[in-house]
Amino acid sequence: MADAVLAEVADGTGIITINRPEARNAVNEAVARGVAAAIDEFDSRRDIAVLILTGAAGTFSAGMDLKGFLAGENSLAGGRGFGGITHRPPAKPVIAAVEGYALAGGFEIALACDLIVASETATFGLPEVTRGLVAGAGGLIRLPHRVPYHLAMEIALTGSRVPAERLHAAGLISRLVAPGEALEQARALAGDIGRNAPLALAATKRIVVESADWPQAEAFDRQNEIAGAVFTSADAMEGAAAFAEKRAPVWRGK
């Protein structure tokens, strides 16, 4: 049987592929463990700046494997939550490259990512209510912060499938691309991000994610706690020197 998750590195980008096309890349325990393990490894490597999460054979993920669920499999295995990512995403930026279906837990996995590149023919949705379930892997928590309230409620309460074009118009999808080009365009976006300093990227992501819960009176103090070390880093000195010398910076992640 093929590995449920494939992991590779290309041009400083870690690419993680859910590889269960026979089950529309539904998440079982093997997928959760595989994604979590790949994130653990890639997040710790200095030669990787950005991660991409995608699905094999033209589908992102149809969500939780219900057959696995009935068999007692743990789709939260690996220590990072559902699908190996939803409760504890990587510290590094992560892009979802979406073709085909991103439904239920598959949509929640995409929402756990920092950017979404999607095919024009991709379809999203949280159909849990139609199965007597609740979208408990972060969909109900994250979606209202990414799209207007009433659109989030329509998606969550009807369980209907939503075309990528509508979510792009709502600002959820970073780049809407031709069918079959999601991964290629996600790699191009990863290249744009990965040219930047790794410490600065990690701090920037952390501030954007965490500041949503900060009291306004404490926001700048909390930001400075995270950003302070970046300003005194060797990379900050390198960035200034490279600008002055009109050359490309050489980041060391220090």
N, C-alpha and C positions, 0 to 999 in steps of 0.2 A: 504494500500500500504506500502511496506517495506521502511525503511529509505533509502534515496539515498546515504548516507554516513554512514559507521560504524566506530566507534572509540573505541579502547581498549588499555589497558596498560598491558604489560607483561615483567617482568624482566628488568624494567627500560627503556623499549622501547615503544614509542607511535606508534601504528599501525593504519593507516587510510586506509579504504577500500572503493573504489567507488563501490556502490552496485546497479547497474542497469543492471543486466545481460541480461534482455529482450531487451535492447538497446545496447548491447555490451559495456556497461559502458560509453556510450556517455555522454558528459558534458552538462547538462542543468543548470538552475539557482539554483535548489536545490543542485546539486553537488558542484557548485562553492561556495555557502554559507556554505555548510557542511564541505568541505575541509578547507576553510578559518577559520571557527570557531574552528575546531579541531586543526589546527596549532596554532591559537591564544592561546588556552588553553595549549597545550602541550609545547609550547615554553616558557611559563611562569612558568612551574612546575619544582621544583628542583629535584623531584624524577624521572624525565625523562631526559635521556642524548641524545638519538638518536630517530629519527622518521623514519618510513617506510611508503611509499605510494604504494598501490597495487590496484588490481581490483578483483572483485568477479568472480567466476565460470570460471576461466581459460582464462580470457581476461583482459588486462590492461585497455585500453580505445581506442575506435575508433575515438575519437576526439569530435568536437562540435556536439551537437544534432541539426541537421538541421531542424527538425520539431519544436523544441523549438525556434530556431532562427527565423523561419518564423512566429511563434506565438508571437514574441516580447520578449522572455525571455532573461535575461541578464546573459551570461555565464562568465562575469567578476565580478559578485556580490561578496560581502564579503570583498572588499578592498585589495585583494592580486593579482588581475589580473585573467586571464583566468584559469578556473578550481580551483580557490582559492589558486594559488601558483606561476604562471609564472612571474608576475611582482615583487612580493615581497616574495621570499622564506623564510623559517624560519631561525632564527639565528643559531639554532642547526643543526648538520649534518642530512641530510635526504637521505634515500636510496630508489630508485625505485625498486620494485620487479615485474618483468615483465614476464607474461605468455601471449601467444597468440598475439593479435594485440596491437601495440602501434603506432597508425597512426594519422597523422595530429596533432590536438591539443593534442592527447594522447602522441605522440612522444615529443611534446613541453613540456608537463608536466614532462616527464622523463628527458628531458634535463635541467629542472629547479632543478632537484635533484643533489646531490653531488656525488653519486655513483649509478651505475645501476647493479643489479643482474638480469640476464635474462636466461630464458629457451632456450635450444638449438633450439627449434621449434618456438621461438618468431619471430615476423616480425615487422619491423619498416618502417616508410616512411612519407614523406611530400607530399601528393597527392593534395594539394590545387590548384596548377596550372592546374590540370586536371578538376577542377570544376569552373575555372574562378576566383579563390580566391588567396590570398597571405597568407603565413604562418606567421601571424602577432603576434603570442603569444610567440615570442622569438626564434623560430626555426632557422630563417635566421640569427639571431644575435649570438646565442650560438653555433650552429653546426660547423661553420668554425673555432672555437677555440678549438674544441674537436677532429676533424678528419682532415686529409689533405684537403687542399683547393679544389682540383679537385674532390675528393670524395664528399665533401659537395655540390659542384656545381652540380654534377651528380644527387645526391639525390634530391636537391631542384628544378632543372630544368626539370627533367624527371617525377617526381612524382611517380617513381617506388618504389615498395616494396623491402626492403633490409633484407636479413636474418640476424639473430643475430650473426651467426658465422662470417660474413664479418665485422660487426661492432666491434666484439670482437677483431678480428685481427688488426683493425684500432686503437684500444685502447679506444674505447668509453665505452665498457662494462667491468665492473670491474671483474665480475665472471660469467662464462657461465656454466650453471648447467643442470642436467637432467630434462626433462619435469615434471612439477608438484612440483619441489623443489625450485622454486625461492623464495617464502616467507620464507621457512625454512632456506635456505642459507643466505638470507638477515638478518634474525634474528641472525644467527651465526656471521655475519659480524658486526651487530649492537652491539653484545656482546663484540667483540674485541675492538670496538671503545669506548663503554660505560664504560669500565674499567678505562678509563683515566679521568683526571681532567676536570670538566665541563667548568671552566673559560678558561682553556688552549684550549679546543676544540673549544669554540666559537671564541676566538681570532685567532686561527689558521685558521679556516674557513674564517673569515672576511678578514684576510691578503691575503690568496690565491685568494679570489674572487675580492677584491678591488685593489690589486696590479697590475692587468693587465692594469689599466688606469693611473698608477702613472708615472710621469717623473722619469727617472733613477736617476737624481741628488737628488730627494726628497724621494726616496724609503725607505732608512733606517730611515730617520726622521719620516716618516709616519708610518712605522712599529713599531717604538719605542713608538709612541703615543698610539698604540693599545696594544702592548705587555707589556709596562711598569707596568701597574696595575697588570698584572698577576705575574710578578716577585716579587712584594711586597705583594702578597696575602697570606692568611693563608694556602691555598692549596699548594702553592709553598714551604712553610716551612714544611708542612706535607709530601710532596713528598720527600724532602731531609731527613727528620727524618726517614721516613719509609725505605728508601734505607739504611741509616746507621744502622738501627735496624733490617734489614733483615725481614721485615714484609710487609704485604699488606697495602697500604695507605687507609685512611678513608677520602674521600673527603667531603667537606661541601659546596662547591660552593661559598666560600668567600675568 
